[in-house]
Amino acid sequence: MSPLTPEEVVVVGAGPAGIAAAIQLRRCGIDPLVFEKERVGGLLRSANLIENYPGFPEGIKGSRLAEHFENQLKRHGIRVLEEEVMIADYSSGLFCVGSHSGKRETKYMVLASGTIPRENCGVVISKEAEKRIHYCVEDIMGISGKRIVIIGAGDAAFDYAVTLSAENDVLILGRSEAPRCIKVLYERVLNNRKITYLRKAEIGKTNFKNGELVLELMKNKNTNADLPEGFGLQNDIVADHLFFAIGRRARLGFLSERVEKKMGLLKSEERLFLVGDVGNLRYRQVAISVGEGLKAAMKIAGRIDSEG
Ligand SMILES: Cc1cc2nc3c(=O)[nH]c(=O)nc-3n(C[C@H](O)[C@H](O)[C@H](O)COP(=O)(O)OP(=O)(O)OC[C@H]3O[C@@H](n4cnc5c(N)ncnc54)[C@H](O)[C@@H]3O)c2cc1C
């Protein structure tokens, strides 16, 4: 493949933001090339119930909404390359995007690469325990009949707890006095007999003994913790899996140093667009990602039009 045939637009990531950008570009007569390293739909696939995306009065499962998005992408005949972008560089007015199958040049690049989970938060984990520690929910999505401890007290921790409780018993450990999730999720958890939420609870050390995880609750934090049945007694929690849901950070590791340095300029010149969660860590929502993808596409179409 010649690296010298430039694409009009390259979109990195086929989550809600990248999909929305690609569909709008296509509608404007542009033929974007979308890269997706995992599954079309992105993080949306692991969301339990989406109740704030207009058009679905009863709410819709994240995986179902992702399927709708994927079908729409297909209906528009958009090219999706199932490859990871390993490097994105920039020189002489063109981005050079490298993946497994080679390099492609493009004048415009839409970064819709989302986020990656933050790992650990100071918990000491023994070597044997490592195989039962998870940061991506996909690792434990299909399991059943297990005891799962989730560390975190935000929307994602509570949402994952609801999903995993369909087939498992779940214990949520939050460090703070109060949960940081939205009210509706909190109430859903309180009303779910398969989920227990402990406030001000922090784990110090994690071991693996007799085929199960043993998590030491740090003294002086929540020594009176009332553990649910099957999860051990007082300060020693026993479980099958430990899952960290303690926040996420932007996924931008594939950008060259040059692009990182020029990021501000490239954005202001409207050659590079960061859309969705990758550029928006505080307000991570599907509708916002879709809106940002759409807006970037409209700007690019306008620029391509004016260039003739
Ligand atoms: C548990 C949970 C519940 C949620 N609930 C809601 C809710 O109720 N309502 C709501 O509005 N939002 C909710 N969200 C948030 C919503 O899922 C995200 O805001 C949305 O998915 C962000 O879309 P995005 O396209 O920006 O990023 P993502 O969905 O993260 O998509 C990014 C895509 O880029 C791909 N990618 C990354 N790097 C590369 C690379 N180098 N090469 C190729 N591909 C790459 C990834 O594989 C991924 O598919 C929830 C999220 C979670 C985790």
PDBQT file of the ligand as one rigid body, heavy atoms in Angstrom, charges set to zero:
ROOT
HETATM    1  C1  LIG A 401     -20.622   1.856  33.296  1.00  0.00    +0.000 C 
HETATM    2  C2  LIG A 401     -20.901   3.038  32.438  1.00  0.00    +0.000 A 
HETATM    3  C3  LIG A 401     -22.165   3.590  32.408  1.00  0.00    +0.000 A 
HETATM    4  C4  LIG A 401     -22.439   4.686  31.611  1.00  0.00    +0.000 A 
HETATM    5  N1  LIG A 401     -23.704   5.209  31.607  1.00  0.00    +0.000 NA
HETATM    6  C5  LIG A 401     -23.988   6.260  30.816  1.00  0.00    +0.000 A 
HETATM    7  C6  LIG A 401     -25.304   6.807  30.770  1.00  0.00    +0.000 A 
HETATM    8  O1  LIG A 401     -26.209   6.323  31.445  1.00  0.00    +0.000 OA
HETATM    9  N2  LIG A 401     -25.523   7.862  29.950  1.00  0.00    +0.000 N 
HETATM   10  C7  LIG A 401     -24.545   8.421  29.178  1.00  0.00    +0.000 A 
HETATM   11  O2  LIG A 401     -24.822   9.354  28.440  1.00  0.00    +0.000 OA
HETATM   12  N3  LIG A 401     -23.287   7.927  29.211  1.00  0.00    +0.000 NA
HETATM   13  C8  LIG A 401     -22.988   6.876  30.009  1.00  0.00    +0.000 A 
HETATM   14  N4  LIG A 401     -21.714   6.375  30.046  1.00  0.00    +0.000 N 
HETATM   15  C9  LIG A 401     -20.645   7.091  29.322  1.00  0.00    +0.000 C 
HETATM   16  C10 LIG A 401     -20.582   6.754  27.828  1.00  0.00    +0.000 C 
HETATM   17  O3  LIG A 401     -20.486   5.368  27.638  1.00  0.00    +0.000 OA
HETATM   18  C11 LIG A 401     -19.397   7.488  27.229  1.00  0.00    +0.000 C 
HETATM   19  O4  LIG A 401     -19.518   8.865  27.498  1.00  0.00    +0.000 OA
HETATM   20  C12 LIG A 401     -19.282   7.294  25.720  1.00  0.00    +0.000 C 
HETATM   21  O5  LIG A 401     -19.180   5.926  25.384  1.00  0.00    +0.000 OA
HETATM   22  C13 LIG A 401     -18.057   8.045  25.204  1.00  0.00    +0.000 C 
HETATM   23  O6  LIG A 401     -17.977   7.887  23.828  1.00  0.00    +0.000 OA
HETATM   24  P1  LIG A 401     -16.605   8.177  23.063  1.00  0.00    +0.000 P 
HETATM   25  O7  LIG A 401     -16.873   7.848  21.641  1.00  0.00    +0.000 OA
HETATM   26  O8  LIG A 401     -16.082   9.499  23.406  1.00  0.00    +0.000 OA
HETATM   27  O9  LIG A 401     -15.547   7.145  23.691  1.00  0.00    +0.000 OA
HETATM   28  P2  LIG A 401     -15.589   5.563  23.835  1.00  0.00    +0.000 P 
HETATM   29  O10 LIG A 401     -16.977   5.068  23.939  1.00  0.00    +0.000 OA
HETATM   30  O11 LIG A 401     -14.642   5.248  24.923  1.00  0.00    +0.000 OA
HETATM   31  O12 LIG A 401     -15.005   5.044  22.452  1.00  0.00    +0.000 OA
HETATM   32  C14 LIG A 401     -13.652   5.179  22.115  1.00  0.00    +0.000 C 
HETATM   33  C15 LIG A 401     -13.306   4.130  21.081  1.00  0.00    +0.000 C 
HETATM   34  O13 LIG A 401     -12.013   4.386  20.560  1.00  0.00    +0.000 OA
HETATM   35  C16 LIG A 401     -11.317   3.143  20.369  1.00  0.00    +0.000 C 
HETATM   36  N5  LIG A 401      -9.891   3.433  20.368  1.00  0.00    +0.000 N 
HETATM   37  C17 LIG A 401      -9.164   3.991  21.377  1.00  0.00    +0.000 A 
HETATM   38  N6  LIG A 401      -7.878   4.127  21.016  1.00  0.00    +0.000 NA
HETATM   39  C18 LIG A 401      -7.777   3.644  19.754  1.00  0.00    +0.000 A 
HETATM   40  C19 LIG A 401      -6.680   3.500  18.846  1.00  0.00    +0.000 A 
HETATM   41  N7  LIG A 401      -5.437   3.894  19.164  1.00  0.00    +0.000 N 
HETATM   42  N8  LIG A 401      -6.925   2.943  17.628  1.00  0.00    +0.000 NA
HETATM   43  C20 LIG A 401      -8.189   2.549  17.292  1.00  0.00    +0.000 A 
HETATM   44  N9  LIG A 401      -9.252   2.647  18.119  1.00  0.00    +0.000 NA
HETATM   45  C21 LIG A 401      -9.049   3.203  19.337  1.00  0.00    +0.000 A 
HETATM   46  C22 LIG A 401     -11.778   2.324  21.582  1.00  0.00    +0.000 C 
HETATM   47  O14 LIG A 401     -11.584   0.948  21.354  1.00  0.00    +0.000 OA
HETATM   48  C23 LIG A 401     -13.248   2.711  21.674  1.00  0.00    +0.000 C 
HETATM   49  O15 LIG A 401     -14.081   1.852  20.909  1.00  0.00    +0.000 OA
HETATM   50  C24 LIG A 401     -21.417   5.261  30.821  1.00  0.00    +0.000 A 
HETATM   51  C25 LIG A 401     -20.131   4.696  30.832  1.00  0.00    +0.000 A 
HETATM   52  C26 LIG A 401     -19.876   3.609  31.651  1.00  0.00    +0.000 A 
HETATM   53  C27 LIG A 401     -18.497   3.015  31.676  1.00  0.00    +0.000 C 
ENDROOT
TORSDOF 0
